[in-house]
Amino acid sequence: MNNGAVKVNDAGSTDATQLTEQVLAFIRTLLEGRNITPNAVQEQMLTSHVRAMAHRSLTGEPLPEVEESLFEEISDDSLEMAKAVVEQFGNLPVEEAWLLSVHFEVAKDNL
């Protein structure tokens, strides 16, 4: 996905909402393929996080510094899913995947 073409329209809204929805659809496909179903609260938190990722992708706003060691207990599967999602944005750092992977890991507990 190339975000270089995302622009603010005259009404003041941005394509951030559209980008968020596209990425959430990608995430739903990833999760369904693994039979992972987030509960309502997890879904809401995931949506909020993806919305913030879209904002950072479009504005270039950086994340605060994140320690990789905090994510050592995250499964490889959750991390790989998160990396695949971050690739959809095309311009976010790997730290975004570390943070996002927590959502997937927690949702696996619903199985």
Secondary structure, DSSP 8 states (H G I E B T S, - for coil): --GGG----TTS--THHHHHHHHHHHHHHHHHHTT----HHHHHHHHHHHHHHHHHHHH--------GGGGTTS-HHHHHHHHHHHHHHSS--HHHHHHHHHHHHHHHTT-
